[in-house]
Amino acid sequence: MTQTTPAVHPELLRLRDSIDNIDAALIHLLAERFKCTQQVGHLKATQSLPAADPAREARQIARLRQLAETAKLDPDFAEKFLAFIVKEVIRHHEAIASESKAAKA
């Protein structure tokens, strides 16, 4: 017995194509963001600055929550998303700092 795939509504296909395009844009934007944060990590390492900056993170959270509200996006979701990104950035900065210290030793 063969199973046939039901026809997909054209509007569903159009919306899914849009979602796929947005997902691709998000990945490219995140890649660009991480290129910048890598540079920040190297600068922090050369200046012996800590990987985390809690005051900046707090300002960013407040700013992005406001942006989310304006964009009609759940601010709690936006904050969780930013927290995930910041955690990864800090991990990268700590790795860069460790590599920098090892290179100086």
Buried (B, 14 or more C-beta within 10 A) or exposed (E): EEEEEEEEEEEEEEEEEEEEEEEEEEEEEEEEEBEEBBEBBBEBBEEEBEBBBEEEBEEBBEEBBEEBEEEEBEBEEBBEBBEEBBEEBBEBBBEBBEEBEEEEE
